[in-house]
Amino acid sequence: MMDREKELQAEIKDLKKENEELKKQIERYREIEVELSTEADLLRNRIID
């Protein structure tokens, strides 16, 4: 295998790992968004009620 092929395969591996980490971050941000939205709704209802 050529050196360039090895470099590209290593880069692909790193990018796949980074992609998985970003997916986890996105999922966590979605969870936080739901939590904040729920909290905002609860606060809004207390103020209106």
PDB file of N, CA, C, O and CB in Angstrom:
ATOM      1  N   MET A   1       0.850  -1.177   0.000  1.00  0.00           N
ATOM      2  CA  MET A   1       0.000   0.000   0.000  1.00  0.00           C
ATOM      3  C   MET A   1       0.898   1.244   0.000  1.00  0.00           C
ATOM      4  O   MET A   1       1.940   1.275   0.654  1.00  0.00           O
ATOM      5  CB  MET A   1      -0.968  -0.004   1.232  1.00  0.00           C
ATOM      6  N   MET A   2       0.488   2.221  -0.715  1.00  0.00           N
ATOM      7  CA  MET A   2       1.276   3.440  -0.831  1.00  0.00           C
ATOM      8  C   MET A   2       1.128   4.282   0.435  1.00  0.00           C
ATOM      9  O   MET A   2       0.132   4.187   1.152  1.00  0.00           O
ATOM     10  CB  MET A   2       0.848   4.250  -2.073  1.00  0.00           C
ATOM     11  N   ASP A   3       2.132   5.098   0.687  1.00  0.00           N
ATOM     12  CA  ASP A   3       2.106   5.956   1.869  1.00  0.00           C
ATOM     13  C   ASP A   3       0.891   6.874   1.862  1.00  0.00           C
ATOM     14  O   ASP A   3       0.262   7.096   2.896  1.00  0.00           O
ATOM     15  CB  ASP A   3       3.384   6.784   1.952  1.00  0.00           C
ATOM     16  N   ARG A   4       0.570   7.399   0.697  1.00  0.00           N
ATOM     17  CA  ARG A   4      -0.573   8.325   0.600  1.00  0.00           C
ATOM     18  C   ARG A   4      -1.868   7.606   0.960  1.00  0.00           C
ATOM     19  O   ARG A   4      -2.739   8.183   1.610  1.00  0.00           O
ATOM     20  CB  ARG A   4      -0.676   8.926  -0.829  1.00  0.00           C
ATOM     21  N   GLU A   5      -1.996   6.357   0.545  1.00  0.00           N
ATOM     22  CA  GLU A   5      -3.188   5.582   0.888  1.00  0.00           C
ATOM     23  C   GLU A   5      -3.291   5.386   2.395  1.00  0.00           C
ATOM     24  O   GLU A   5      -4.372   5.499   2.972  1.00  0.00           O
ATOM     25  CB  GLU A   5      -3.167   4.221   0.179  1.00  0.00           C
ATOM     26  N   LYS A   6      -2.163   5.095   3.023  1.00  0.00           N
ATOM     27  CA  LYS A   6      -2.145   4.924   4.481  1.00  0.00           C
ATOM     28  C   LYS A   6      -2.534   6.221   5.177  1.00  0.00           C
ATOM     29  O   LYS A   6      -3.294   6.212   6.145  1.00  0.00           O
ATOM     30  CB  LYS A   6      -0.755   4.464   4.958  1.00  0.00           C
ATOM     31  N   GLU A   7      -2.009   7.332   4.679  1.00  0.00           N
ATOM     32  CA  GLU A   7      -2.348   8.639   5.245  1.00  0.00           C
ATOM     33  C   GLU A   7      -3.842   8.906   5.127  1.00  0.00           C
ATOM     34  O   GLU A   7      -4.480   9.360   6.077  1.00  0.00           O
ATOM     35  CB  GLU A   7      -1.555   9.754   4.545  1.00  0.00           C
ATOM     36  N   LEU A   8      -4.389   8.622   3.960  1.00  0.00           N
ATOM     37  CA  LEU A   8      -5.813   8.861   3.743  1.00  0.00           C
ATOM     38  C   LEU A   8      -6.672   7.959   4.615  1.00  0.00           C
ATOM     39  O   LEU A   8      -7.694   8.396   5.145  1.00  0.00           O
ATOM     40  CB  LEU A   8      -6.166   8.653   2.279  1.00  0.00           C
ATOM     41  N   GLN A   9      -6.266   6.705   4.767  1.00  0.00           N
ATOM     42  CA  GLN A   9      -7.018   5.788   5.622  1.00  0.00           C
ATOM     43  C   GLN A   9      -6.988   6.252   7.075  1.00  0.00           C
ATOM     44  O   GLN A   9      -7.996   6.170   7.776  1.00  0.00           O
ATOM     45  CB  GLN A   9      -6.455   4.366   5.509  1.00  0.00           C
ATOM     46  N   ALA A  10      -5.838   6.738   7.525  1.00  0.00           N
ATOM     47  CA  ALA A  10      -5.724   7.260   8.888  1.00  0.00           C
ATOM     48  C   ALA A  10      -6.601   8.496   9.057  1.00  0.00           C
ATOM     49  O   ALA A  10      -7.251   8.669  10.088  1.00  0.00           O
ATOM     50  CB  ALA A  10      -4.256   7.597   9.222  1.00  0.00           C
ATOM     51  N   GLU A  11      -6.616   9.351   8.040  1.00  0.00           N
ATOM     52  CA  GLU A  11      -7.446  10.554   8.091  1.00  0.00           C
ATOM     53  C   GLU A  11      -8.922  10.185   8.128  1.00  0.00           C
ATOM     54  O   GLU A  11      -9.692  10.787   8.877  1.00  0.00           O
ATOM     55  CB  GLU A  11      -7.156  11.463   6.887  1.00  0.00           C
ATOM     56  N   ILE A  12      -9.320   9.214   7.337  1.00  0.00           N
ATOM     57  CA  ILE A  12     -10.712   8.757   7.329  1.00  0.00           C
ATOM     58  C   ILE A  12     -11.096   8.222   8.703  1.00  0.00           C
ATOM     59  O   ILE A  12     -12.178   8.514   9.212  1.00  0.00           O
ATOM     60  CB  ILE A  12     -10.926   7.669   6.249  1.00  0.00           C
ATOM     61  N   LYS A  13     -10.206   7.440   9.296  1.00  0.00           N
ATOM     62  CA  LYS A  13     -10.464   6.885  10.629  1.00  0.00           C
ATOM     63  C   LYS A  13     -10.658   8.010  11.641  1.00  0.00           C
ATOM     64  O   LYS A  13     -11.586   7.967  12.449  1.00  0.00           O
ATOM     65  CB  LYS A  13      -9.304   5.961  11.070  1.00  0.00           C
ATOM     66  N   ASP A  14      -9.783   9.018  11.599  1.00  0.00           N
ATOM     67  CA  ASP A  14      -9.890  10.158  12.507  1.00  0.00           C
ATOM     68  C   ASP A  14     -11.189  10.929  12.279  1.00  0.00           C
ATOM     69  O   ASP A  14     -11.845  11.347  13.233  1.00  0.00           O
ATOM     70  CB  ASP A  14      -8.689  11.090  12.332  1.00  0.00           C
ATOM     71  N   LEU A  15     -11.552  11.113  11.024  1.00  0.00           N
ATOM     72  CA  LEU A  15     -12.776  11.842  10.708  1.00  0.00           C
ATOM     73  C   LEU A  15     -14.018  11.088  11.172  1.00  0.00           C
ATOM     74  O   LEU A  15     -14.978  11.697  11.643  1.00  0.00           O
ATOM     75  CB  LEU A  15     -12.859  12.105   9.212  1.00  0.00           C
ATOM     76  N   LYS A  16     -13.998   9.773  11.041  1.00  0.00           N
ATOM     77  CA  LYS A  16     -15.129   8.970  11.520  1.00  0.00           C
ATOM     78  C   LYS A  16     -15.265   9.087  13.032  1.00  0.00           C
ATOM     79  O   LYS A  16     -16.374   9.186  13.558  1.00  0.00           O
ATOM     80  CB  LYS A  16     -14.956   7.493  11.116  1.00  0.00           C
ATOM     81  N   LYS A  17     -14.132   9.075  13.728  1.00  0.00           N
ATOM     82  CA  LYS A  17     -14.151   9.228  15.185  1.00  0.00           C
ATOM     83  C   LYS A  17     -14.691  10.606  15.562  1.00  0.00           C
ATOM     84  O   LYS A  17     -15.531  10.729  16.454  1.00  0.00           O
ATOM     85  CB  LYS A  17     -12.733   9.024  15.775  1.00  0.00           C
ATOM     86  N   GLU A  18     -14.207  11.628  14.884  1.00  0.00           N
ATOM     87  CA  GLU A  18     -14.673  12.991  15.142  1.00  0.00           C
ATOM     88  C   GLU A  18     -16.168  13.116  14.852  1.00  0.00           C
ATOM     89  O   GLU A  18     -16.894  13.785  15.587  1.00  0.00           O
ATOM     90  CB  GLU A  18     -13.881  14.002  14.292  1.00  0.00           C
ATOM     91  N   ASN A  19     -16.623  12.472  13.782  1.00  0.00           N
ATOM     92  CA  ASN A  19     -18.031  12.491  13.415  1.00  0.00           C
ATOM     93  C   ASN A  19     -18.889  11.884  14.527  1.00  0.00           C
ATOM     94  O   ASN A  19     -19.938  12.428  14.872  1.00  0.00           O
ATOM     95  CB  ASN A  19     -18.249  11.734  12.098  1.00  0.00           C
ATOM     96  N   GLU A  20     -18.446  10.767  15.082  1.00  0.00           N
ATOM     97  CA  GLU A  20     -19.184  10.126  16.170  1.00  0.00           C
ATOM     98  C   GLU A  20     -19.236  11.022  17.400  1.00  0.00           C
ATOM     99  O   GLU A  20     -20.272  11.116  18.058  1.00  0.00           O
ATOM    100  CB  GLU A  20     -18.547   8.781  16.528  1.00  0.00           C
ATOM    101  N   GLU A  21     -18.127  11.677  17.711  1.00  0.00           N
ATOM    102  CA  GLU A  21     -18.097  12.591  18.851  1.00  0.00           C
ATOM    103  C   GLU A  21     -19.052  13.762  18.634  1.00  0.00           C
ATOM    104  O   GLU A  21     -19.741  14.186  19.562  1.00  0.00           O
ATOM    105  CB  GLU A  21     -16.669  13.107  19.086  1.00  0.00           C
ATOM    106  N   LEU A  22     -19.091  14.276  17.424  1.00  0.00           N
ATOM    107  CA  LEU A  22     -19.997  15.380  17.115  1.00  0.00           C
ATOM    108  C   LEU A  22     -21.455  14.946  17.201  1.00  0.00           C
ATOM    109  O   LEU A  22     -22.306  15.709  17.657  1.00  0.00           O
ATOM    110  CB  LEU A  22     -19.700  15.935  15.724  1.00  0.00           C
ATOM    111  N   LYS A  23     -21.741  13.734  16.768  1.00  0.00           N
ATOM    112  CA  LYS A  23     -23.107  13.213  16.884  1.00  0.00           C
ATOM    113  C   LYS A  23     -23.534  13.139  18.346  1.00  0.00           C
ATOM    114  O   LYS A  23     -24.675  13.456  18.680  1.00  0.00           O
ATOM    115  CB  LYS A  23     -23.214  11.820  16.231  1.00  0.00           C
ATOM    116  N   LYS A  24     -22.614  12.721  19.218  1.00  0.00           N
ATOM    117  CA  LYS A  24     -22.913  12.657  20.653  1.00  0.00           C
ATOM    118  C   LYS A  24     -23.161  14.051  21.213  1.00  0.00           C
ATOM    119  O   LYS A  24     -24.072  14.249  22.018  1.00  0.00           O
ATOM    120  CB  LYS A  24     -21.762  11.976  21.418  1.00  0.00           C
ATOM    121  N   GLN A  25     -22.346  15.024  20.784  1.00  0.00           N
ATOM    122  CA  GLN A  25     -22.541  16.398  21.241  1.00  0.00           C
ATOM    123  C   GLN A  25     -23.887  16.938  20.785  1.00  0.00           C
ATOM    124  O   GLN A  25     -24.594  17.584  21.559  1.00  0.00           O
ATOM    125  CB  GLN A  25     -21.414  17.297  20.730  1.00  0.00           C
ATOM    126  N   ILE A  26     -24.244  16.678  19.542  1.00  0.00           N
ATOM    127  CA  ILE A  26     -25.520  17.148  19.006  1.00  0.00           C
ATOM    128  C   ILE A  26     -26.671  16.553  19.804  1.00  0.00           C
ATOM    129  O   ILE A  26     -27.621  17.257  20.146  1.00  0.00           O
ATOM    130  CB  ILE A  26     -25.654  16.784  17.514  1.00  0.00           C
ATOM    131  N   GLU A  27     -26.591  15.268  20.099  1.00  0.00           N
ATOM    132  CA  GLU A  27     -27.647  14.611  20.879  1.00  0.00           C
ATOM    133  C   GLU A  27     -27.755  15.247  22.264  1.00  0.00           C
ATOM    134  O   GLU A  27     -28.859  15.471  22.760  1.00  0.00           O
ATOM    135  CB  GLU A  27     -27.369  13.092  21.005  1.00  0.00           C
ATOM    136  N   ARG A  28     -26.631  15.532  22.877  1.00  0.00           N
ATOM    137  CA  ARG A  28     -26.658  16.167  24.202  1.00  0.00           C
ATOM    138  C   ARG A  28     -27.268  17.563  24.108  1.00  0.00           C
ATOM    139  O   ARG A  28     -28.052  17.952  24.973  1.00  0.00           O
ATOM    140  CB  ARG A  28     -25.231  16.245  24.803  1.00  0.00           C
ATOM    141  N   TYR A  29     -26.917  18.320  23.069  1.00  0.00           N
ATOM    142  CA  TYR A  29     -27.507  19.650  22.897  1.00  0.00           C
ATOM    143  C   TYR A  29     -29.015  19.563  22.693  1.00  0.00           C
ATOM    144  O   TYR A  29     -29.753  20.424  23.171  1.00  0.00           O
ATOM    145  CB  TYR A  29     -26.860  20.372  21.710  1.00  0.00           C
ATOM    146  N   ARG A  30     -29.475  18.541  21.996  1.00  0.00           N
ATOM    147  CA  ARG A  30     -30.917  18.350  21.821  1.00  0.00           C
ATOM    148  C   ARG A  30     -31.589  18.064  23.155  1.00  0.00           C
ATOM    149  O   ARG A  30     -32.675  18.573  23.433  1.00  0.00           O
ATOM    150  CB  ARG A  30     -31.196  17.205  20.835  1.00  0.00           C
ATOM    151  N   GLU A  31     -30.941  17.251  23.979  1.00  0.00           N
ATOM    152  CA  GLU A  31     -31.484  16.963  25.308  1.00  0.00           C
ATOM    153  C   GLU A  31     -31.561  18.237  26.141  1.00  0.00           C
ATOM    154  O   GLU A  31     -32.557  18.480  26.823  1.00  0.00           O
ATOM    155  CB  GLU A  31     -30.622  15.907  26.029  1.00  0.00           C
ATOM    156  N   ILE A  32     -30.514  19.045  26.083  1.00  0.00           N
ATOM    157  CA  ILE A  32     -30.497  20.309  26.823  1.00  0.00           C
ATOM    158  C   ILE A  32     -31.602  21.227  26.316  1.00  0.00           C
ATOM    159  O   ILE A  32     -32.269  21.894  27.107  1.00  0.00           O
ATOM    160  CB  ILE A  32     -29.121  21.003  26.695  1.00  0.00           C
ATOM    161  N   GLU A  33     -31.797  21.263  25.003  1.00  0.00           N
ATOM    162  CA  GLU A  33     -32.847  22.102  24.420  1.00  0.00           C
ATOM    163  C   GLU A  33     -34.219  21.702  24.954  1.00  0.00           C
ATOM    164  O   GLU A  33     -35.030  22.564  25.290  1.00  0.00           O
ATOM    165  CB  GLU A  33     -32.827  22.002  22.885  1.00  0.00           C
ATOM    166  N   VAL A  34     -34.479  20.403  25.032  1.00  0.00           N
ATOM    167  CA  VAL A  34     -35.760  19.919  25.552  1.00  0.00           C
ATOM    168  C   VAL A  34     -35.902  20.296  27.022  1.00  0.00           C
ATOM    169  O   VAL A  34     -36.964  20.751  27.449  1.00  0.00           O
ATOM    170  CB  VAL A  34     -35.882  18.386  25.374  1.00  0.00           C
ATOM    171  N   GLU A  35     -34.836  20.108  27.794  1.00  0.00           N
ATOM    172  CA  GLU A  35     -34.883  20.456  29.215  1.00  0.00           C
ATOM    173  C   GLU A  35     -35.173  21.938  29.408  1.00  0.00           C
ATOM    174  O   GLU A  35     -36.004  22.310  30.236  1.00  0.00           O
ATOM    175  CB  GLU A  35     -33.566  20.087  29.899  1.00  0.00           C
ATOM    176  N   LEU A  36     -34.490  22.779  28.647  1.00  0.00           N
ATOM    177  CA  LEU A  36     -34.690  24.222  28.776  1.00  0.00           C
ATOM    178  C   LEU A  36     -36.081  24.637  28.312  1.00  0.00           C
ATOM    179  O   LEU A  36     -36.711  25.504  28.918  1.00  0.00           O
ATOM    180  CB  LEU A  36     -33.630  24.976  27.977  1.00  0.00           C
ATOM    181  N   SER A  37     -36.552  24.020  27.248  1.00  0.00           N
ATOM    182  CA  SER A  37     -37.889  24.328  26.749  1.00  0.00           C
ATOM    183  C   SER A  37     -38.941  23.950  27.783  1.00  0.00           C
ATOM    184  O   SER A  37     -39.885  24.702  28.026  1.00  0.00           O
ATOM    185  CB  SER A  37     -38.155  23.595  25.424  1.00  0.00           C
ATOM    186  N   THR A  38     -38.772  22.786  28.385  1.00  0.00           N
ATOM    187  CA  THR A  38     -39.705  22.338  29.421  1.00  0.00           C
ATOM    188  C   THR A  38     -39.666  23.283  30.610  1.00  0.00           C
ATOM    189  O   THR A  38     -40.709  23.663  31.143  1.00  0.00           O
ATOM    190  CB  THR A  38     -39.376  20.903  29.869  1.00  0.00           C
ATOM    191  N   GLU A  39     -38.470  23.660  31.024  1.00  0.00           N
ATOM    192  CA  GLU A  39     -38.331  24.576  32.155  1.00  0.00           C
ATOM    193  C   GLU A  39     -38.963  25.928  31.837  1.00  0.00           C
ATOM    194  O   GLU A  39     -39.625  26.520  32.689  1.00  0.00           O
ATOM    195  CB  GLU A  39     -36.849  24.757  32.523  1.00  0.00           C
ATOM    196  N   ALA A  40     -38.764  26.416  30.622  1.00  0.00           N
ATOM    197  CA  ALA A  40     -39.362  27.691  30.218  1.00  0.00           C
ATOM    198  C   ALA A  40     -40.884  27.595  30.236  1.00  0.00           C
ATOM    199  O   ALA A  40     -41.558  28.523  30.682  1.00  0.00           O
ATOM    200  CB  ALA A  40     -38.871  28.101  28.815  1.00  0.00           C
ATOM    201  N   ASP A  41     -41.424  26.484  29.756  1.00  0.00           N
ATOM    202  CA  ASP A  41     -42.877  26.288  29.784  1.00  0.00           C
ATOM    203  C   ASP A  41     -43.402  26.277  31.213  1.00  0.00           C
ATOM    204  O   ASP A  41     -44.431  26.888  31.504  1.00  0.00           O
ATOM    205  CB  ASP A  41     -43.256  24.981  29.078  1.00  0.00           C
ATOM    206  N   LEU A  42     -42.705  25.592  32.096  1.00  0.00           N
ATOM    207  CA  LEU A  42     -43.133  25.548  33.496  1.00  0.00           C
ATOM    208  C   LEU A  42     -43.093  26.935  34.120  1.00  0.00           C
ATOM    209  O   LEU A  42     -44.019  27.319  34.835  1.00  0.00           O
ATOM    210  CB  LEU A  42     -42.249  24.587  34.298  1.00  0.00           C
ATOM    211  N   LEU A  43     -42.041  27.682  33.860  1.00  0.00           N
ATOM    212  CA  LEU A  43     -41.944  29.039  34.399  1.00  0.00           C
ATOM    213  C   LEU A  43     -43.041  29.932  33.829  1.00  0.00           C
ATOM    214  O   LEU A  43     -43.639  30.727  34.554  1.00  0.00           O
ATOM    215  CB  LEU A  43     -40.565  29.639  34.094  1.00  0.00           C
ATOM    216  N   ARG A  44     -43.303  29.802  32.545  1.00  0.00           N
ATOM    217  CA  ARG A  44     -44.335  30.600  31.889  1.00  0.00           C
ATOM    218  C   ARG A  44     -45.703  30.296  32.505  1.00  0.00           C
ATOM    219  O   ARG A  44     -46.483  31.211  32.770  1.00  0.00           O
ATOM    220  CB  ARG A  44     -44.351  30.324  30.364  1.00  0.00           C
ATOM    221  N   ASN A  45     -45.991  29.025  32.730  1.00  0.00           N
ATOM    222  CA  ASN A  45     -47.277  28.632  33.301  1.00  0.00           C
ATOM    223  C   ASN A  45     -47.435  29.146  34.721  1.00  0.00           C
ATOM    224  O   ASN A  45     -48.535  29.537  35.113  1.00  0.00           O
ATOM    225  CB  ASN A  45     -47.426  27.119  33.279  1.00  0.00           C
ATOM    226  N   ARG A  46     -46.386  29.155  35.482  1.00  0.00           N
ATOM    227  CA  ARG A  46     -46.462  29.674  36.850  1.00  0.00           C
ATOM    228  C   ARG A  46     -46.735  31.165  36.848  1.00  0.00           C
ATOM    229  O   ARG A  46     -47.473  31.673  37.692  1.00  0.00           O
ATOM    230  CB  ARG A  46     -45.167  29.380  37.611  1.00  0.00           C
ATOM    231  N   ILE A  47     -46.135  31.865  35.891  1.00  0.00           N
ATOM    232  CA  ILE A  47     -46.340  33.310  35.810  1.00  0.00           C
ATOM    233  C   ILE A  47     -47.763  33.610  35.351  1.00  0.00           C
ATOM    234  O   ILE A  47     -48.405  34.518  35.880  1.00  0.00           O
ATOM    235  CB  ILE A  47     -45.315  33.957  34.850  1.00  0.00           C
ATOM    236  N   ILE A  48     -48.258  32.865  34.381  1.00  0.00           N
ATOM    237  CA  ILE A  48     -49.598  33.099  33.839  1.00  0.00           C
ATOM    238  C   ILE A  48     -50.672  32.662  34.831  1.00  0.00           C
ATOM    239  O   ILE A  48     -51.678  33.349  35.009  1.00  0.00           O
ATOM    240  CB  ILE A  48     -49.776  32.355  32.507  1.00  0.00           C
ATOM    241  N   ASP A  49     -50.452  31.512  35.479  1.00  0.00           N
ATOM    242  CA  ASP A  49     -51.440  30.998  36.442  1.00  0.00           C
ATOM    243  C   ASP A  49     -51.497  31.891  37.603  1.00  0.00           C
ATOM    244  O   ASP A  49     -52.264  31.644  38.534  1.00  0.00           O
ATOM    245  CB  ASP A  49     -51.122  29.588  36.892  1.00  0.00           C
TER     246      ASP A  49
END
